[in-house]
Amino acid sequence: MRKRGLAVLATALLVVPLAPGAAVAADPAYPFRDPSLPLVTRIDDLVGRLTLDEKISLLHQYQPAIPRLGLGVFKSGTEALHGVAWSNSYAQNGAKIDATATVFPQAVGLASTWDPELLKRVGSAVGDELRGFHAQDPAIWGLNTWAPVVNLLRDPRWGRNEEGYSEDPLLSGEIATAYGQGLQGDDPDHLKTAPTLKHYAAYNNETKRDVTSSNVPQRVLNEYDRAPFKAALENGAATGVMASYNLINGRPATVDPDLGTLVRGWSDQRLFNVSDAWAPTNLTGSQAYFATQAAANAALLKAGLDSFTVNDTNAVPTVTAINEALQQGLLTEATINESAGNALSIRFRLGEFDPDGGPHADITAAVIDSPAHRALARETAAEAAVLLKNDNSLLPLKPGGDVAVVGPLADKLYTDWYGGQLPYEVTTLDGIKERAKNVTTSFGADRIALKEVTTGRYLNATDGPAGLGEKTTASEFDSVDWGDGVSTLRSVANGKLLGYGWGPFVTVEENPTGWFVQQQFKVEEQSDGTVVLHYAGYETQEPWFGTNTYVTVGADGNLALGASSAATAARFSKELLVDGVKQAAATAKNAKTAVVVVGTDPFVAGREAHDRTGLGLGARQEALIRAVRQANPNTVVVLQSSYPQSITWAQQHVPGILWTTHAGAETGHAIADVLYGSVNPSGRLTQTWPRSEAQLPADLNQYDIITTGQTYLYSDAKPLYPFGHGLSYTKFRYSNVKIRNGTVSVTVTNTGDRAGDEVVQLYTHQRTSRDVTPTKQLRGFTKVHLAPGKSTTVTLKLDREDLARWDVTRQRWVVESSVHDILLGSSSSDIRQRATLAVRGETIPARDLTEETRAETFDVYTGVKLLDETKERGTVVGASRAGDWIGFRDAALRGGTTLTVRASGAGSVEVRLGSPSGRLLGTATLSDTGGIYEYASTTAKLRLVSGRHDVYLVPSPGLRLATFTIR
């Protein structure tokens, strides 16, 4: 870590808060106000002028004003994942304040452009708009952005898939770097905004996310999960990280020692690391990792976090616990000084303490949703679209003609939890209407009525509580099936969705919304032909909600949640008033071309705190595609979703398929631009699309992608669409591969009849290795634009160090001597040119088990869990059940006869040769050490063996194995 001087501390004074954003002019002669001084000098000067109480006050998300020095309120954390989205109000005790701003495609869509230069422009626009909001109200719109998200998309069932970029670490790192650099701006000394990378680390499951531990072996942690964080920080594209909610190898990520060591070493700037919301109290709550909040807060700060995001605007619990930690000797003032300096570091770089506010201070609200940003949003949404299929050149469509635009998303745009409010909407229907001569449309949703069987009265919903009544327009609902059996019911009478509303069922929301998303139902068919309503709002998964999730009818005739099963729920007969599928098919039959717009609602099909179980479209949406295709052979499916979907039937039978994320207000223009050829599609998939969830591990919480064979790196399954896939309206030829001086070059020629962009992708495969290596791995990419018949030479960097991987035997990076296949193509499966590269590196020697060997450095394993060695640092191995084992390949045994084991708990460790059930060399037994963090060593005699062998250790459950030696 770099040395950071600390000045003499002033006498402690109580902090007197000011009104939000207010400050009192400070003495301009103070060194910290002088922009010509080095940053470290300015930080040290200001820290030295603060009292202990004032420094502690800077450690909460809402940093109060310090009037005597002219410091105003500073709030960390504004959501800006794909546009300024929302923040929390200082004045309204943490209330969420939504932004109406330019909304760009969801993050996974941004990455689908494979265009870092474009993404830097997008990031810059978002940074400008946040500065514009900040100019209006700095107390709400803080300049510390909680974006980008760089968690790798190893499993598309993750509820937050739309927030990440890719399953590939290099692509994720490149896109995060570009977006982060845009957010920061180009001034070498000042930040436009201060980006925070989310969420460190190995975080891809929402179900019980705060109590599940990501089991991540060393190779996966270093080569995969840490890689995009490292890339963005080494490239100066972020000012800190946010710790994730999960545990990593048994230790809460909130107190991961990486935060104060490894992570800070990746940047040449001082970092400001923050907790996720309420995570500090998880340490004493759901995780029960510390007995007191004082101990938890001390551990959080010592681990390397600088800011507590907890208790909304109320800093008192945080400050109280930190003071208790100081009094109990759990924390030193030096640690407080360090974190306070880290918190202030980004405020200096944002220009807050410069006399003129820095070079970005003159940005005003005029930039918000400006014409230039609208144009950029349209451009980005078009580049993010991926053409998945185009048989017989059905696309692009010719302007004019008769087009049927059908489906539940045809005339509707959706946003997500981390998206801003759309200032306007251009739907797919709107965009096509601007191009076609005649356009017909159909929503494609079933219109139903529900009659309660015992009374014969109908479910009615308008402006009051939903209940039973006469059959009127208020009895009619449009039902959209979003998958996993979950539907929304929209009242025809007022256009609003039926929802729970924390008591009476009401129709008040235009879209599914809120943290708990109360507008979700399963209309479950019963054996007697009736249906029941199973409320599927997200809060039903909370333990405090109770078991009554089925709809009943109260004595007042209104709907209620009064049943725990279908057996005692209200029974309804479902009347199909309009068959949406048949109606849409009839509409499509009379048109020259049919465009079916289907997909997901980001608030319904999985989201933060809620994973998915499947990847399919809703059953009625699937039926819609089939019916329209049967009615009209010229059918194009436009799929709007936040994650890969298993559209296997459509891929087999529909001639044209275009995928896009929920791409903002300009979605309809962008889709029409691509469908009609104004934009030649160039988007590429950033994830493998499986044929079904059967190609994924049974358990979403599987982080060892090597062992489970996940992502294009290690999977041998044939996907629906491969990583990097995307079609164009023209063709490209690759030729003339050359490898020289750390570069790979290839000539790319546009052999088609229209201009287009090609994403040239460079992969490598290491032919020989001590360990399992990826089938292929992305090493570089670039997007090139070529006119018809034109060629260009694309040169991609490939340094020897790029081929390094993690050697578990010596716990360091290594380049092995091997031949590498050099693969150039248009996707991971569409390789156009090949070459080979012989690399002279080193050969990993046989393991030397006479040296103390950490158990976590195993090569293979079954069943064991990686656990925390102590609460501060280290990783050990624990058996989950009898018969679990770890293996160490190619070990040089030198006739050792003594096994020494360091472990905690009580139990035994068998040493076997060749396999987990192979020849038993000996068994070490450990008496109870008295606690899981109390370690002791024990020895056992072994049978004499020499030579190179695979050695297996079989620990008994209850033992936590740290190290061992064989001498």
C-alpha positions, 0 to 999 in steps of 0.5 A: 500500500502507498504511504499516506501522511497524517497531520496532527489532529485538532481538538474534537468538536461536535458536528453541527449539520447544515441544510442539505447542500449548504456550506459556510465559506472557509478560509481560502488560505487553507492548503486543502483549498489550493488546487495547485498542491498535490492531492495527498497534501490537500487530503492530509491538510483537511484530515488534520483539521477535522476532529475525531467526531467529524472524521467519523461522520464522514464514514456514513453514506450521508456525510453531514456538513462541517460549517467551520471548514465550509464543507457541505453535505455529501451523499455517496451513491447515485444509481447510474447503470444505464442513465441516471436512474435514482437517488435517495433524498437527504431531506425525506429520510432516504426516500427514493427519488426517480430521475426522468433522464435519458435512458440507454439500453440495459447494461447487458445491451450496452455490452452487446455493442462490443464498442468501447468507444461508443460506451465511453460516449454513453458514460460521458453523457450519463456523467453530464446528466448527473452533473445537471441533476447535481446542479439542481440539488446536490444533496440528492444527486451525489456525484459518487455513482454506483455503477458500473456492475462488473459481476460476470454473467456466468448463469443467465438465471441470475435475477440481476443479469441485465445489470452486468455486461458479459460472461467473459472477463476480458469483455466485461473489463473493457466495457466497464473501463469504457463506461467508467472513463466516460463517467469520469471525464477526460480531465487528468486531475478532476472527475466528472463523477466518481464511479464505483464498481459493483459488487466485489466479488463472486456474486451471481445469486439472489436467493438468500444472497446474504447468507449463501457462500460462493465456493470459489477455488483459487483459479476461478477467483483469480482468472475469472471473478476478480479479473474485470474489477482488476481491469477497470481499476488498473485502467483508471476507470473507477474510484472504488468498489462496493462490497457484495452481499454474499459470503466468499469462501465462508467470509462475508464480502463486507469484511473481505481483506481484498478490499484493503489489500489486493483491490487497492493495489490495482489502482494508482489512485486512492480508492473509496470503497463502500458497503451495499445497502444495509450490509453492515447490519447483516454482519450481526443479523442474518450472517451472525458473524459478529456479536456486536455492531461495534465489532462488525463496524471495526472489522468492516473498516479494517478490512478496507471499506470506507463508507456505511450504507445503512439506516438511510439518512440516520448516521447515529447507529453507525457513529455510535458503534464506531465510537464503541469500537474505539473505546473497546480497543477494536479500532484505532484512530489511524484506521479512522483517519485512513477511511476519512481520507479515502472518503475525502479523496473523491470529493477533492477530485470532483472539484468540491474544494476548488475555489471554482468547483473544478472544470465540470462545475458549469454543467447545468440541467440543460444537458438532461434529455438533450437532443444530442443525448436522444440521438446517442440513445437511438444510436446505441440502442440500434448498435446493441440489437443482435440479429440472431437469425435471418433465413432467406434474407427476410431482413431488411424489410423494404419501406412501405408495404403492409406490416402486422405488429403484434404481441404484448411488447409491440406498443409498450416499453418497460424499464428496470429497477436501475433504470430511470423514468422514460421522458417519452416512449417510442415503441416498436409499433411507433417505429414501424409506423414511420416506415410501413405503408399500412400497419395493423396491430394486436396486443396478443394477450388474452382478455378474460373474466373471472366469475366466483363460482359460489356467488356467480359474481365477477371479479371487478377492479376499477378505482377502489378495492377489488372485489365481486360485482356485476359483469361490466367492463370492470370485470375484464382483464388483459392477461399477459403470461411472463413465464414461470406461470406468472401473469399480470392482469390489467383492468380494461376499465382503467388500464391499471394492473391488479395488485395486492397493495398491502391489504386490499387488492387495487388497480393503481399501477401502470406497470409492475413496480416497487421493491416487492412487485405486487402485481403478479399472479399465477392463474392456477387451473384446478381438477374441476375446471375452475381456477384459483389466484395464487398471489406471486408478489415478491414479498411472499418469499420473505419469512415475515410474510406468512403462508397465506398467498392464495386469494379468498373473498372476504365477508365484504366481498373484496379480495383478500389473502386468506388461504395457504393452499388452493384447497381453501382459495376462492374458486373462479371460472375463467371466461375467455372473452378474447383469444389474444393468440387467435386475434393476433394470428388473424391480424398477421395473416392479412399482412405481407410481413408479421412482426411479433414483439415478445419478451419479458418485464424486468420487474416480473421475470426475476430481479434483484433479490429474486432469481429465475428458475427457467429461461423460457418465454411465457406459454402464451407468448410461445403460442403466439409465436407459433400461431403467427408463424403458421398464419404468415411465413414472413414472420420476424420475432423481436425479442426484448429481454434482459437475459438469454431465453430458450426460444428453441422453437422460434430458432427452428421455425421462424425465419427472422429473429432480432434480440434487444434488451429493454433499450430506453425511450428510443427502442422503437426507432432503433428496432425499426432502424435495424429491421428496415436496414437504416442500420446494418446490425452489428450487435453480438451476444455477450453470453452463451444462450443455452437451449434450455436450463438443462444445460446449466448446473442444477444449482444456481449457486455454483461458482466453480465454472471449471468443474461445472463446465459453465460459460463458453470457456468450459462448456461442451454443450451445443448452445442455442446461440454461442458467445459472440454470435450476431448476424449482419446484412452483409458478409465478411471474409477473413484472410492473411493471418500474421503473428508478430511482435506481440500482435495478431493481424488479419485482413477483413473484407466486406464481400457483400453489397452493403456497408457494415460493421464486423466485430473481429474476435480473437480467441486462443486455446492452450493445447497442453497444460498441467491443468484444465484450460478453456476450450477457447478464450477471448483475447481481443476484439475490435469493431470495424466498418467497411464499405462493400468490397473494401478490406482492412487489416485488423491488428490485435494485441496479444502479449505473452503475459496475456496468456498467463494463468493461475498456478495453484501449486505456487499460488502465482501467475505463470505462462506455461510452455505450450502451443496456442491455437490462434482463432479469429472469427465472428463468434466463439463458434464461427472461426474464420482463420487459424494459426498457431503460436509456440510460447516458451514459458515454464513447466510447472514442477511437481508439487513439493509436499514437503513444504507446507501446502495450503489445503485450498490449493487443491487441483480437484475435489468433491463436496468440500466447502471453502471456509474462512480460516479466521474472521480476518483472512485466510481460506481453509477446507471443510468436508460437508459430508463423509467421503468428501475429498481434495486431490493434489496432482503430480506430487513428488513424494520423497519417501516422507513418513510423517503427515503433519496437519494444521486444522480446527475442530475435531476429526481425522484426515486420511491420505490416499494414493491415486484416487480418493479410495486408493491406497491408504497411506495413513490417518491423522486424528485431531482432538477437539481444538475448542472452536472453529478458529482455534487451530492445532497441529497433529502428526501421523505416521505414513507408509513410505512412498516415493515418486510422482503421484496424485495424492488425495486427502479425505477429511471427516466432517467437522474438521477445517483443514488449513495446511499439511506437509508430508516429510 
